[in-house]
Amino acid sequence: MLHMRDGGDLSIRLRGDTRYLADGQVADLAQLKPNMRVFVQAGKDLYNEVEAYQIVSGTILAPR
């Protein structure tokens, strides 16, 4: 379940091949914690359900 910036909630399906990245490194689903800010790359499947392809967490570096 994702809480969106606009205040709504969105339920997404995790695929068997969903990739997880934390601070630029490959991670596991277990590293995702409640209330963690993430970036989700997702799309809709044949049944019109949202499924995640990639979930990224970590800090965003500022350019010099």
PDBQT receptor file of N, H, CA, C and O in Angstrom, charges set to zero:
ATOM      1  N   MET A   1       0.850  -1.171   0.000  1.00  0.00    +0.000 N 
ATOM      2  CA  MET A   1       0.000   0.000   0.000  1.00  0.00    +0.000 C 
ATOM      3  C   MET A   1       0.893   1.231   0.000  1.00  0.00    +0.000 C 
ATOM      4  O   MET A   1       1.798   1.359   0.825  1.00  0.00    +0.000 OA
ATOM      5  N   LEU A   2       0.629   2.121  -0.926  1.00  0.00    +0.000 N 
ATOM      6  H   LEU A   2      -0.105   2.017  -1.596  1.00  0.00    +0.000 HD
ATOM      7  CA  LEU A   2       1.383   3.374  -1.005  1.00  0.00    +0.000 C 
ATOM      8  C   LEU A   2       0.488   4.535  -0.630  1.00  0.00    +0.000 C 
ATOM      9  O   LEU A   2      -0.674   4.591  -1.032  1.00  0.00    +0.000 OA
ATOM     10  N   HIS A   3       1.031   5.460   0.140  1.00  0.00    +0.000 N 
ATOM     11  H   HIS A   3       1.976   5.414   0.466  1.00  0.00    +0.000 HD
ATOM     12  CA  HIS A   3       0.342   6.713   0.439  1.00  0.00    +0.000 C 
ATOM     13  C   HIS A   3       0.919   7.749  -0.518  1.00  0.00    +0.000 C 
ATOM     14  O   HIS A   3       2.110   8.055  -0.464  1.00  0.00    +0.000 OA
ATOM     15  N   MET A   4       0.081   8.285  -1.385  1.00  0.00    +0.000 N 
ATOM     16  H   MET A   4      -0.887   8.037  -1.429  1.00  0.00    +0.000 HD
ATOM     17  CA  MET A   4       0.530   9.184  -2.444  1.00  0.00    +0.000 C 
ATOM     18  C   MET A   4       0.671  10.619  -1.935  1.00  0.00    +0.000 C 
ATOM     19  O   MET A   4       0.110  10.977  -0.899  1.00  0.00    +0.000 OA
ATOM     20  N   ARG A   5       1.416  11.425  -2.664  1.00  0.00    +0.000 N 
ATOM     21  H   ARG A   5       1.872  11.134  -3.505  1.00  0.00    +0.000 HD
ATOM     22  CA  ARG A   5       1.612  12.830  -2.294  1.00  0.00    +0.000 C 
ATOM     23  C   ARG A   5       0.303  13.601  -2.243  1.00  0.00    +0.000 C 
ATOM     24  O   ARG A   5       0.143  14.509  -1.427  1.00  0.00    +0.000 OA
ATOM     25  N   ASP A   6      -0.642  13.239  -3.122  1.00  0.00    +0.000 N 
ATOM     26  H   ASP A   6      -0.512  12.502  -3.785  1.00  0.00    +0.000 HD
ATOM     27  CA  ASP A   6      -1.913  13.963  -3.152  1.00  0.00    +0.000 C 
ATOM     28  C   ASP A   6      -2.848  13.548  -2.020  1.00  0.00    +0.000 C 
ATOM     29  O   ASP A   6      -3.978  14.030  -1.946  1.00  0.00    +0.000 OA
ATOM     30  N   GLY A   7      -2.392  12.661  -1.139  1.00  0.00    +0.000 N 
ATOM     31  H   GLY A   7      -1.474  12.268  -1.199  1.00  0.00    +0.000 HD
ATOM     32  CA  GLY A   7      -3.192  12.264   0.012  1.00  0.00    +0.000 C 
ATOM     33  C   GLY A   7      -3.943  10.965  -0.164  1.00  0.00    +0.000 C 
ATOM     34  O   GLY A   7      -4.483  10.442   0.811  1.00  0.00    +0.000 OA
ATOM     35  N   GLY A   8      -4.000  10.421  -1.372  1.00  0.00    +0.000 N 
ATOM     36  H   GLY A   8      -3.561  10.846  -2.164  1.00  0.00    +0.000 HD
ATOM     37  CA  GLY A   8      -4.703   9.172  -1.602  1.00  0.00    +0.000 C 
ATOM     38  C   GLY A   8      -3.817   7.957  -1.347  1.00  0.00    +0.000 C 
ATOM     39  O   GLY A   8      -2.597   8.081  -1.240  1.00  0.00    +0.000 OA
ATOM     40  N   ASP A   9      -4.418   6.817  -1.255  1.00  0.00    +0.000 N 
ATOM     41  H   ASP A   9      -5.409   6.716  -1.342  1.00  0.00    +0.000 HD
ATOM     42  CA  ASP A   9      -3.695   5.564  -1.076  1.00  0.00    +0.000 C 
ATOM     43  C   ASP A   9      -3.850   4.715  -2.336  1.00  0.00    +0.000 C 
ATOM     44  O   ASP A   9      -4.888   4.749  -2.998  1.00  0.00    +0.000 OA
ATOM     45  N   LEU A  10      -2.812   3.961  -2.653  1.00  0.00    +0.000 N 
ATOM     46  H   LEU A  10      -1.970   3.933  -2.115  1.00  0.00    +0.000 HD
ATOM     47  CA  LEU A  10      -2.817   3.123  -3.843  1.00  0.00    +0.000 C 
ATOM     48  C   LEU A  10      -2.254   1.761  -3.487  1.00  0.00    +0.000 C 
ATOM     49  O   LEU A  10      -1.164   1.658  -2.925  1.00  0.00    +0.000 OA
ATOM     50  N   SER A  11      -2.988   0.730  -3.810  1.00  0.00    +0.000 N 
ATOM     51  H   SER A  11      -3.873   0.814  -4.267  1.00  0.00    +0.000 HD
ATOM     52  CA  SER A  11      -2.530  -0.631  -3.589  1.00  0.00    +0.000 C 
ATOM     53  C   SER A  11      -1.822  -1.098  -4.854  1.00  0.00    +0.000 C 
ATOM     54  O   SER A  11      -2.382  -1.027  -5.947  1.00  0.00    +0.000 OA
ATOM     55  N   ILE A  12      -0.587  -1.577  -4.703  1.00  0.00    +0.000 N 
ATOM     56  H   ILE A  12      -0.131  -1.635  -3.815  1.00  0.00    +0.000 HD
ATOM     57  CA  ILE A  12       0.159  -2.079  -5.847  1.00  0.00    +0.000 C 
ATOM     58  C   ILE A  12       0.501  -3.544  -5.627  1.00  0.00    +0.000 C 
ATOM     59  O   ILE A  12       0.606  -4.019  -4.496  1.00  0.00    +0.000 OA
ATOM     60  N   ARG A  13       0.671  -4.241  -6.737  1.00  0.00    +0.000 N 
ATOM     61  H   ARG A  13       0.586  -3.855  -7.655  1.00  0.00    +0.000 HD
ATOM     62  CA  ARG A  13       1.020  -5.656  -6.684  1.00  0.00    +0.000 C 
ATOM     63  C   ARG A  13       2.517  -5.775  -6.937  1.00  0.00    +0.000 C 
ATOM     64  O   ARG A  13       3.049  -5.156  -7.859  1.00  0.00    +0.000 OA
ATOM     65  N   LEU A  14       3.194  -6.575  -6.112  1.00  0.00    +0.000 N 
ATOM     66  H   LEU A  14       2.762  -7.078  -5.363  1.00  0.00    +0.000 HD
ATOM     67  CA  LEU A  14       4.612  -6.821  -6.308  1.00  0.00    +0.000 C 
ATOM     68  C   LEU A  14       4.770  -8.071  -7.159  1.00  0.00    +0.000 C 
ATOM     69  O   LEU A  14       4.216  -9.122  -6.837  1.00  0.00    +0.000 OA
ATOM     70  N   ARG A  15       5.517  -7.958  -8.233  1.00  0.00    +0.000 N 
ATOM     71  H   ARG A  15       5.967  -7.104  -8.494  1.00  0.00    +0.000 HD
ATOM     72  CA  ARG A  15       5.739  -9.074  -9.140  1.00  0.00    +0.000 C 
ATOM     73  C   ARG A  15       6.866  -9.955  -8.602  1.00  0.00    +0.000 C 
ATOM     74  O   ARG A  15       7.616  -9.544  -7.717  1.00  0.00    +0.000 OA
ATOM     75  N   GLY A  16       6.974 -11.144  -9.132  1.00  0.00    +0.000 N 
ATOM     76  H   GLY A  16       6.365 -11.478  -9.851  1.00  0.00    +0.000 HD
ATOM     77  CA  GLY A  16       8.073 -12.022  -8.758  1.00  0.00    +0.000 C 
ATOM     78  C   GLY A  16       9.420 -11.483  -9.194  1.00  0.00    +0.000 C 
ATOM     79  O   GLY A  16      10.445 -11.795  -8.587  1.00  0.00    +0.000 OA
ATOM     80  N   ASP A  17       9.422 -10.664 -10.256  1.00  0.00    +0.000 N 
ATOM     81  H   ASP A  17       8.590 -10.411 -10.749  1.00  0.00    +0.000 HD
ATOM     82  CA  ASP A  17      10.675 -10.100 -10.755  1.00  0.00    +0.000 C 
ATOM     83  C   ASP A  17      10.819  -8.604 -10.452  1.00  0.00    +0.000 C 
ATOM     84  O   ASP A  17      11.604  -7.916 -11.105  1.00  0.00    +0.000 OA
ATOM     85  N   THR A  18      10.069  -8.096  -9.466  1.00  0.00    +0.000 N 
ATOM     86  H   THR A  18       9.432  -8.654  -8.935  1.00  0.00    +0.000 HD
ATOM     87  CA  THR A  18      10.214  -6.705  -9.056  1.00  0.00    +0.000 C 
ATOM     88  C   THR A  18      11.618  -6.502  -8.507  1.00  0.00    +0.000 C 
ATOM     89  O   THR A  18      12.090  -7.293  -7.690  1.00  0.00    +0.000 OA
ATOM     90  N   ARG A  19      12.293  -5.433  -8.959  1.00  0.00    +0.000 N 
ATOM     91  H   ARG A  19      11.909  -4.791  -9.623  1.00  0.00    +0.000 HD
ATOM     92  CA  ARG A  19      13.650  -5.128  -8.493  1.00  0.00    +0.000 C 
ATOM     93  C   ARG A  19      13.581  -4.116  -7.367  1.00  0.00    +0.000 C 
ATOM     94  O   ARG A  19      12.757  -3.202  -7.396  1.00  0.00    +0.000 OA
ATOM     95  N   TYR A  20      14.438  -4.277  -6.380  1.00  0.00    +0.000 N 
ATOM     96  H   TYR A  20      15.107  -5.020  -6.357  1.00  0.00    +0.000 HD
ATOM     97  CA  TYR A  20      14.511  -3.390  -5.225  1.00  0.00    +0.000 C 
ATOM     98  C   TYR A  20      15.917  -2.816  -5.143  1.00  0.00    +0.000 C 
ATOM     99  O   TYR A  20      16.902  -3.553  -5.194  1.00  0.00    +0.000 OA
ATOM    100  N   LEU A  21      16.007  -1.495  -5.015  1.00  0.00    +0.000 N 
ATOM    101  H   LEU A  21      15.208  -0.896  -4.973  1.00  0.00    +0.000 HD
ATOM    102  CA  LEU A  21      17.293  -0.823  -4.886  1.00  0.00    +0.000 C 
ATOM    103  C   LEU A  21      17.257   0.086  -3.667  1.00  0.00    +0.000 C 
ATOM    104  O   LEU A  21      16.273   0.783  -3.421  1.00  0.00    +0.000 OA
ATOM    105  N   ALA A  22      18.357   0.064  -2.904  1.00  0.00    +0.000 N 
ATOM    106  H   ALA A  22      19.157  -0.502  -3.104  1.00  0.00    +0.000 HD
ATOM    107  CA  ALA A  22      18.493   0.944  -1.736  1.00  0.00    +0.000 C 
ATOM    108  C   ALA A  22      19.842   1.633  -1.823  1.00  0.00    +0.000 C 
ATOM    109  O   ALA A  22      20.877   0.966  -1.831  1.00  0.00    +0.000 OA
ATOM    110  N   ASP A  23      19.847   2.946  -1.888  1.00  0.00    +0.000 N 
ATOM    111  H   ASP A  23      19.006   3.488  -1.882  1.00  0.00    +0.000 HD
ATOM    112  CA  ASP A  23      21.076   3.740  -2.013  1.00  0.00    +0.000 C 
ATOM    113  C   ASP A  23      21.933   3.281  -3.181  1.00  0.00    +0.000 C 
ATOM    114  O   ASP A  23      23.159   3.252  -3.075  1.00  0.00    +0.000 OA
ATOM    115  N   GLY A  24      21.303   2.924  -4.292  1.00  0.00    +0.000 N 
ATOM    116  H   GLY A  24      20.307   2.947  -4.377  1.00  0.00    +0.000 HD
ATOM    117  CA  GLY A  24      22.009   2.545  -5.501  1.00  0.00    +0.000 C 
ATOM    118  C   GLY A  24      22.483   1.101  -5.548  1.00  0.00    +0.000 C 
ATOM    119  O   GLY A  24      23.111   0.690  -6.524  1.00  0.00    +0.000 OA
ATOM    120  N   GLN A  25      22.196   0.330  -4.516  1.00  0.00    +0.000 N 
ATOM    121  H   GLN A  25      21.686   0.664  -3.723  1.00  0.00    +0.000 HD
ATOM    122  CA  GLN A  25      22.618  -1.066  -4.459  1.00  0.00    +0.000 C 
ATOM    123  C   GLN A  25      21.401  -1.979  -4.515  1.00  0.00    +0.000 C 
ATOM    124  O   GLN A  25      20.313  -1.598  -4.083  1.00  0.00    +0.000 OA
ATOM    125  N   VAL A  26      21.583  -3.180  -5.044  1.00  0.00    +0.000 N 
ATOM    126  H   VAL A  26      22.467  -3.490  -5.395  1.00  0.00    +0.000 HD
ATOM    127  CA  VAL A  26      20.498  -4.161  -5.073  1.00  0.00    +0.000 C 
ATOM    128  C   VAL A  26      20.107  -4.483  -3.639  1.00  0.00    +0.000 C 
ATOM    129  O   VAL A  26      20.971  -4.680  -2.785  1.00  0.00    +0.000 OA
ATOM    130  N   ALA A  27      18.804  -4.537  -3.372  1.00  0.00    +0.000 N 
ATOM    131  H   ALA A  27      18.102  -4.377  -4.066  1.00  0.00    +0.000 HD
ATOM    132  CA  ALA A  27      18.292  -4.761  -2.021  1.00  0.00    +0.000 C 
ATOM    133  C   ALA A  27      17.235  -5.865  -2.043  1.00  0.00    +0.000 C 
ATOM    134  O   ALA A  27      16.900  -6.404  -3.097  1.00  0.00    +0.000 OA
ATOM    135  N   ASP A  28      16.723  -6.184  -0.871  1.00  0.00    +0.000 N 
ATOM    136  H   ASP A  28      16.994  -5.745  -0.014  1.00  0.00    +0.000 HD
ATOM    137  CA  ASP A  28      15.657  -7.174  -0.707  1.00  0.00    +0.000 C 
ATOM    138  C   ASP A  28      14.374  -6.477  -0.294  1.00  0.00    +0.000 C 
ATOM    139  O   ASP A  28      14.391  -5.347   0.193  1.00  0.00    +0.000 OA
ATOM    140  N   LEU A  29      13.270  -7.164  -0.493  1.00  0.00    +0.000 N 
ATOM    141  H   LEU A  29      13.256  -8.082  -0.889  1.00  0.00    +0.000 HD
ATOM    142  CA  LEU A  29      11.971  -6.641  -0.063  1.00  0.00    +0.000 C 
ATOM    143  C   LEU A  29      11.970  -6.379   1.444  1.00  0.00    +0.000 C 
ATOM    144  O   LEU A  29      11.298  -5.458   1.907  1.00  0.00    +0.000 OA
ATOM    145  N   ALA A  30      12.707  -7.171   2.205  1.00  0.00    +0.000 N 
ATOM    146  H   ALA A  30      13.253  -7.920   1.829  1.00  0.00    +0.000 HD
ATOM    147  CA  ALA A  30      12.745  -7.024   3.664  1.00  0.00    +0.000 C 
ATOM    148  C   ALA A  30      13.311  -5.678   4.107  1.00  0.00    +0.000 C 
ATOM    149  O   ALA A  30      13.073  -5.255   5.238  1.00  0.00    +0.000 OA
ATOM    150  N   GLN A  31      14.053  -5.000   3.235  1.00  0.00    +0.000 N 
ATOM    151  H   GLN A  31      14.246  -5.343   2.316  1.00  0.00    +0.000 HD
ATOM    152  CA  GLN A  31      14.634  -3.707   3.593  1.00  0.00    +0.000 C 
ATOM    153  C   GLN A  31      13.623  -2.561   3.502  1.00  0.00    +0.000 C 
ATOM    154  O   GLN A  31      13.901  -1.456   3.968  1.00  0.00    +0.000 OA
ATOM    155  N   LEU A  32      12.464  -2.810   2.912  1.00  0.00    +0.000 N 
ATOM    156  H   LEU A  32      12.238  -3.707   2.533  1.00  0.00    +0.000 HD
ATOM    157  CA  LEU A  32      11.418  -1.785   2.875  1.00  0.00    +0.000 C 
ATOM    158  C   LEU A  32      10.695  -1.771   4.212  1.00  0.00    +0.000 C 
ATOM    159  O   LEU A  32      10.260  -2.812   4.707  1.00  0.00    +0.000 OA
ATOM    160  N   LYS A  33      10.573  -0.599   4.784  1.00  0.00    +0.000 N 
ATOM    161  H   LYS A  33      10.926   0.246   4.382  1.00  0.00    +0.000 HD
ATOM    162  CA  LYS A  33       9.930  -0.439   6.097  1.00  0.00    +0.000 C 
ATOM    163  C   LYS A  33       8.699   0.457   5.964  1.00  0.00    +0.000 C 
ATOM    164  O   LYS A  33       8.610   1.253   5.029  1.00  0.00    +0.000 OA
ATOM    165  N   PRO A  34       7.757   0.333   6.886  1.00  0.00    +0.000 N 
ATOM    166  CA  PRO A  34       6.584   1.224   6.858  1.00  0.00    +0.000 C 
ATOM    167  C   PRO A  34       7.013   2.689   6.936  1.00  0.00    +0.000 C 
ATOM    168  O   PRO A  34       7.968   3.029   7.635  1.00  0.00    +0.000 OA
ATOM    169  N   ASN A  35       6.308   3.539   6.222  1.00  0.00    +0.000 N 
ATOM    170  H   ASN A  35       5.533   3.263   5.655  1.00  0.00    +0.000 HD
ATOM    171  CA  ASN A  35       6.531   4.989   6.175  1.00  0.00    +0.000 C 
ATOM    172  C   ASN A  35       7.842   5.383   5.512  1.00  0.00    +0.000 C 
ATOM    173  O   ASN A  35       8.293   6.516   5.678  1.00  0.00    +0.000 OA
ATOM    174  N   MET A  36       8.465   4.477   4.765  1.00  0.00    +0.000 N 
ATOM    175  H   MET A  36       8.099   3.557   4.630  1.00  0.00    +0.000 HD
ATOM    176  CA  MET A  36       9.698   4.779   4.046  1.00  0.00    +0.000 C 
ATOM    177  C   MET A  36       9.341   5.453   2.726  1.00  0.00    +0.000 C 
ATOM    178  O   MET A  36       8.412   5.028   2.039  1.00  0.00    +0.000 OA
ATOM    179  N   ARG A  37      10.075   6.498   2.374  1.00  0.00    +0.000 N 
ATOM    180  H   ARG A  37      10.829   6.844   2.932  1.00  0.00    +0.000 HD
ATOM    181  CA  ARG A  37       9.855   7.163   1.092  1.00  0.00    +0.000 C 
ATOM    182  C   ARG A  37      10.526   6.351  -0.007  1.00  0.00    +0.000 C 
ATOM    183  O   ARG A  37      11.699   5.990   0.091  1.00  0.00    +0.000 OA
ATOM    184  N   VAL A  38       9.760   6.075  -1.047  1.00  0.00    +0.000 N 
ATOM    185  H   VAL A  38       8.808   6.368  -1.126  1.00  0.00    +0.000 HD
ATOM    186  CA  VAL A  38      10.277   5.276  -2.157  1.00  0.00    +0.000 C 
ATOM    187  C   VAL A  38       9.827   5.879  -3.480  1.00  0.00    +0.000 C 
ATOM    188  O   VAL A  38       8.864   6.642  -3.544  1.00  0.00    +0.000 OA
ATOM    189  N   PHE A  39      10.545   5.517  -4.526  1.00  0.00    +0.000 N 
ATOM    190  H   PHE A  39      11.328   4.897  -4.474  1.00  0.00    +0.000 HD
ATOM    191  CA  PHE A  39      10.161   5.825  -5.899  1.00  0.00    +0.000 C 
ATOM    192  C   PHE A  39       9.766   4.502  -6.525  1.00  0.00    +0.000 C 
ATOM    193  O   PHE A  39      10.527   3.536  -6.472  1.00  0.00    +0.000 OA
ATOM    194  N   VAL A  40       8.581   4.450  -7.116  1.00  0.00    +0.000 N 
ATOM    195  H   VAL A  40       7.962   5.234  -7.159  1.00  0.00    +0.000 HD
ATOM    196  CA  VAL A  40       8.081   3.204  -7.683  1.00  0.00    +0.000 C 
ATOM    197  C   VAL A  40       7.892   3.373  -9.188  1.00  0.00    +0.000 C 
ATOM    198  O   VAL A  40       7.219   4.298  -9.642  1.00  0.00    +0.000 OA
ATOM    199  N   GLN A  41       8.493   2.472  -9.946  1.00  0.00    +0.000 N 
ATOM    200  H   GLN A  41       9.040   1.721  -9.577  1.00  0.00    +0.000 HD
ATOM    201  CA  GLN A  41       8.270   2.401 -11.380  1.00  0.00    +0.000 C 
ATOM    202  C   GLN A  41       7.246   1.293 -11.577  1.00  0.00    +0.000 C 
ATOM    203  O   GLN A  41       7.515   0.139 -11.244  1.00  0.00    +0.000 OA
ATOM    204  N   ALA A  42       6.087   1.625 -12.109  1.00  0.00    +0.000 N 
ATOM    205  H   ALA A  42       5.869   2.563 -12.379  1.00  0.00    +0.000 HD
ATOM    206  CA  ALA A  42       4.993   0.659 -12.183  1.00  0.00    +0.000 C 
ATOM    207  C   ALA A  42       4.181   0.858 -13.458  1.00  0.00    +0.000 C 
ATOM    208  O   ALA A  42       4.360   1.832 -14.189  1.00  0.00    +0.000 OA
ATOM    209  N   GLY A  43       3.298  -0.079 -13.698  1.00  0.00    +0.000 N 
ATOM    210  H   GLY A  43       3.152  -0.870 -13.104  1.00  0.00    +0.000 HD
ATOM    211  CA  GLY A  43       2.393  -0.018 -14.832  1.00  0.00    +0.000 C 
ATOM    212  C   GLY A  43       1.178  -0.872 -14.535  1.00  0.00    +0.000 C 
ATOM    213  O   GLY A  43       1.084  -1.485 -13.471  1.00  0.00    +0.000 OA
ATOM    214  N   LYS A  44       0.262  -0.910 -15.461  1.00  0.00    +0.000 N 
ATOM    215  H   LYS A  44       0.338  -0.412 -16.324  1.00  0.00    +0.000 HD
ATOM    216  CA  LYS A  44      -0.946  -1.716 -15.267  1.00  0.00    +0.000 C 
ATOM    217  C   LYS A  44      -0.817  -3.032 -16.018  1.00  0.00    +0.000 C 
ATOM    218  O   LYS A  44      -0.243  -3.085 -17.106  1.00  0.00    +0.000 OA
ATOM    219  N   ASP A  45      -1.357  -4.092 -15.427  1.00  0.00    +0.000 N 
ATOM    220  H   ASP A  45      -1.823  -4.048 -14.543  1.00  0.00    +0.000 HD
ATOM    221  CA  ASP A  45      -1.320  -5.401 -16.072  1.00  0.00    +0.000 C 
ATOM    222  C   ASP A  45      -2.583  -5.607 -16.911  1.00  0.00    +0.000 C 
ATOM    223  O   ASP A  45      -3.374  -4.680 -17.080  1.00  0.00    +0.000 OA
ATOM    224  N   LEU A  46      -2.769  -6.801 -17.428  1.00  0.00    +0.000 N 
ATOM    225  H   LEU A  46      -2.126  -7.555 -17.291  1.00  0.00    +0.000 HD
ATOM    226  CA  LEU A  46      -3.929  -7.095 -18.270  1.00  0.00    +0.000 C 
ATOM    227  C   LEU A  46      -5.258  -6.943 -17.540  1.00  0.00    +0.000 C 
ATOM    228  O   LEU A  46      -6.296  -6.739 -18.170  1.00  0.00    +0.000 OA
ATOM    229  N   TYR A  47      -5.229  -7.042 -16.211  1.00  0.00    +0.000 N 
ATOM    230  H   TYR A  47      -4.386  -7.208 -15.699  1.00  0.00    +0.000 HD
ATOM    231  CA  TYR A  47      -6.449  -6.935 -15.405  1.00  0.00    +0.000 C 
ATOM    232  C   TYR A  47      -6.643  -5.526 -14.860  1.00  0.00    +0.000 C 
ATOM    233  O   TYR A  47      -7.488  -5.304 -13.993  1.00  0.00    +0.000 OA
ATOM    234  N   ASN A  48      -5.858  -4.569 -15.368  1.00  0.00    +0.000 N 
ATOM    235  H   ASN A  48      -5.171  -4.750 -16.072  1.00  0.00    +0.000 HD
ATOM    236  CA  ASN A  48      -5.942  -3.166 -14.981  1.00  0.00    +0.000 C 
ATOM    237  C   ASN A  48      -5.528  -2.920 -13.534  1.00  0.00    +0.000 C 
ATOM    238  O   ASN A  48      -5.958  -1.939 -12.926  1.00  0.00    +0.000 OA
ATOM    239  N   GLU A  49      -4.699  -3.801 -12.976  1.00  0.00    +0.000 N 
ATOM    240  H   GLU A  49      -4.350  -4.598 -13.470  1.00  0.00    +0.000 HD
ATOM    241  CA  GLU A  49      -4.166  -3.623 -11.632  1.00  0.00    +0.000 C 
ATOM    242  C   GLU A  49      -2.753  -3.060 -11.745  1.00  0.00    +0.000 C 
ATOM    243  O   GLU A  49      -2.019  -3.392 -12.676  1.00  0.00    +0.000 OA
ATOM    244  N   VAL A  50      -2.379  -2.212 -10.800  1.00  0.00    +0.000 N 
ATOM    245  H   VAL A  50      -2.975  -1.943 -10.044  1.00  0.00    +0.000 HD
ATOM    246  CA  VAL A  50      -1.052  -1.604 -10.818  1.00  0.00    +0.000 C 
ATOM    247  C   VAL A  50      -0.049  -2.594 -10.247  1.00  0.00    +0.000 C 
ATOM    248  O   VAL A  50      -0.253  -3.144  -9.164  1.00  0.00    +0.000 OA
ATOM    249  N   GLU A  51       1.055  -2.822 -10.995  1.00  0.00    +0.000 N 
ATOM    250  H   GLU A  51       1.220  -2.376 -11.874  1.00  0.00    +0.000 HD
ATOM    251  CA  GLU A  51       2.100  -3.723 -10.530  1.00  0.00    +0.000 C 
ATOM    252  C   GLU A  51       3.446  -3.009 -10.612  1.00  0.00    +0.000 C 
ATOM    253  O   GLU A  51       3.715  -2.278 -11.565  1.00  0.00    +0.000 OA
ATOM    254  N   ALA A  52       4.282  -3.228  -9.607  1.00  0.00    +0.000 N 
ATOM    255  H   ALA A  52       4.064  -3.821  -8.833  1.00  0.00    +0.000 HD
ATOM    256  CA  ALA A  52       5.573  -2.553  -9.519  1.00  0.00    +0.000 C 
ATOM    257  C   ALA A  52       6.642  -3.338 -10.253  1.00  0.00    +0.000 C 
ATOM    258  O   ALA A  52       6.757  -4.553 -10.095  1.00  0.00    +0.000 OA
ATOM    259  N   TYR A  53       7.430  -2.625 -11.065  1.00  0.00    +0.000 N 
ATOM    260  H   TYR A  53       7.337  -1.637 -11.193  1.00  0.00    +0.000 HD
ATOM    261  CA  TYR A  53       8.573  -3.220 -11.749  1.00  0.00    +0.000 C 
ATOM    262  C   TYR A  53       9.853  -2.986 -10.962  1.00  0.00    +0.000 C 
ATOM    263  O   TYR A  53      10.732  -3.847 -10.911  1.00  0.00    +0.000 OA
ATOM    264  N   GLN A  54       9.948  -1.792 -10.338  1.00  0.00    +0.000 N 
ATOM    265  H   GLN A  54       9.235  -1.093 -10.379  1.00  0.00    +0.000 HD
ATOM    266  CA  GLN A  54      11.146  -1.438  -9.603  1.00  0.00    +0.000 C 
ATOM    267  C   GLN A  54      10.764  -0.499  -8.465  1.00  0.00    +0.000 C 
ATOM    268  O   GLN A  54       9.941   0.400  -8.637  1.00  0.00    +0.000 OA
ATOM    269  N   ILE A  55      11.376  -0.719  -7.295  1.00  0.00    +0.000 N 
ATOM    270  H   ILE A  55      12.046  -1.449  -7.156  1.00  0.00    +0.000 HD
ATOM    271  CA  ILE A  55      11.161   0.145  -6.134  1.00  0.00    +0.000 C 
ATOM    272  C   ILE A  55      12.526   0.616  -5.663  1.00  0.00    +0.000 C 
ATOM    273  O   ILE A  55      13.413  -0.194  -5.391  1.00  0.00    +0.000 OA
ATOM    274  N   VAL A  56      12.691   1.943  -5.567  1.00  0.00    +0.000 N 
ATOM    275  H   VAL A  56      11.971   2.600  -5.788  1.00  0.00    +0.000 HD
ATOM    276  CA  VAL A  56      13.979   2.537  -5.216  1.00  0.00    +0.000 C 
ATOM    277  C   VAL A  56      13.808   3.351  -3.940  1.00  0.00    +0.000 C 
ATOM    278  O   VAL A  56      12.868   4.136  -3.810  1.00  0.00    +0.000 OA
ATOM    279  N   SER A  57      14.730   3.154  -3.000  1.00  0.00    +0.000 N 
ATOM    280  H   SER A  57      15.493   2.516  -3.105  1.00  0.00    +0.000 HD
ATOM    281  CA  SER A  57      14.739   3.946  -1.768  1.00  0.00    +0.000 C 
ATOM    282  C   SER A  57      16.141   4.484  -1.560  1.00  0.00    +0.000 C 
ATOM    283  O   SER A  57      17.090   4.016  -2.189  1.00  0.00    +0.000 OA
ATOM    284  N   GLY A  58      16.271   5.453  -0.691  1.00  0.00    +0.000 N 
ATOM    285  H   GLY A  58      15.499   5.833  -0.180  1.00  0.00    +0.000 HD
ATOM    286  CA  GLY A  58      17.588   6.011  -0.379  1.00  0.00    +0.000 C 
ATOM    287  C   GLY A  58      17.599   7.507  -0.528  1.00  0.00    +0.000 C 
ATOM    288  O   GLY A  58      16.569   8.137  -0.769  1.00  0.00    +0.000 OA
ATOM    289  N   THR A  59      18.772   8.060  -0.381  1.00  0.00    +0.000 N 
ATOM    290  H   THR A  59      19.608   7.548  -0.185  1.00  0.00    +0.000 HD
ATOM    291  CA  THR A  59      18.928   9.505  -0.446  1.00  0.00    +0.000 C 
ATOM    292  C   THR A  59      19.156   9.935  -1.891  1.00  0.00    +0.000 C 
ATOM    293  O   THR A  59      19.674   9.171  -2.705  1.00  0.00    +0.000 OA
ATOM    294  N   ILE A  60      18.765  11.155  -2.192  1.00  0.00    +0.000 N 
ATOM    295  H   ILE A  60      18.344  11.776  -1.531  1.00  0.00    +0.000 HD
ATOM    296  CA  ILE A  60      18.984  11.749  -3.503  1.00  0.00    +0.000 C 
ATOM    297  C   ILE A  60      20.156  12.690  -3.382  1.00  0.00    +0.000 C 
ATOM    298  O   ILE A  60      20.129  13.618  -2.573  1.00  0.00    +0.000 OA
ATOM    299  N   LEU A  61      21.179  12.466  -4.173  1.00  0.00    +0.000 N 
ATOM    300  H   LEU A  61      21.201  11.713  -4.830  1.00  0.00    +0.000 HD
ATOM    301  CA  LEU A  61      22.365  13.313  -4.109  1.00  0.00    +0.000 C 
ATOM    302  C   LEU A  61      22.147  14.609  -4.864  1.00  0.00    +0.000 C 
ATOM    303  O   LEU A  61      21.532  14.618  -5.930  1.00  0.00    +0.000 OA
ATOM    304  N   ALA A  62      22.645  15.690  -4.319  1.00  0.00    +0.000 N 
ATOM    305  H   ALA A  62      23.145  15.683  -3.453  1.00  0.00    +0.000 HD
ATOM    306  CA  ALA A  62      22.546  16.991  -4.970  1.00  0.00    +0.000 C 
ATOM    307  C   ALA A  62      23.764  17.190  -5.856  1.00  0.00    +0.000 C 
ATOM    308  O   ALA A  62      24.867  16.813  -5.462  1.00  0.00    +0.000 OA
ATOM    309  N   PRO A  63      23.602  17.773  -7.045  1.00  0.00    +0.000 N 
ATOM    310  CA  PRO A  63      24.762  18.023  -7.906  1.00  0.00    +0.000 C 
ATOM    311  C   PRO A  63      25.676  19.086  -7.286  1.00  0.00    +0.000 C 
ATOM    312  O   PRO A  63      25.237  19.957  -6.535  1.00  0.00    +0.000 OA
ATOM    313  N   ARG A  64      26.927  18.981  -7.621  1.00  0.00    +0.000 N 
ATOM    314  H   ARG A  64      27.284  18.273  -8.231  1.00  0.00    +0.000 HD
ATOM    315  CA  ARG A  64      27.900  19.968  -7.063  1.00  0.00    +0.000 C 
ATOM    316  C   ARG A  64      27.848  21.259  -7.813  1.00  0.00    +0.000 C 
ATOM    317  O   ARG A  64      28.585  22.191  -7.490  1.00  0.00    +0.000 OA
TER     318      ARG A  64
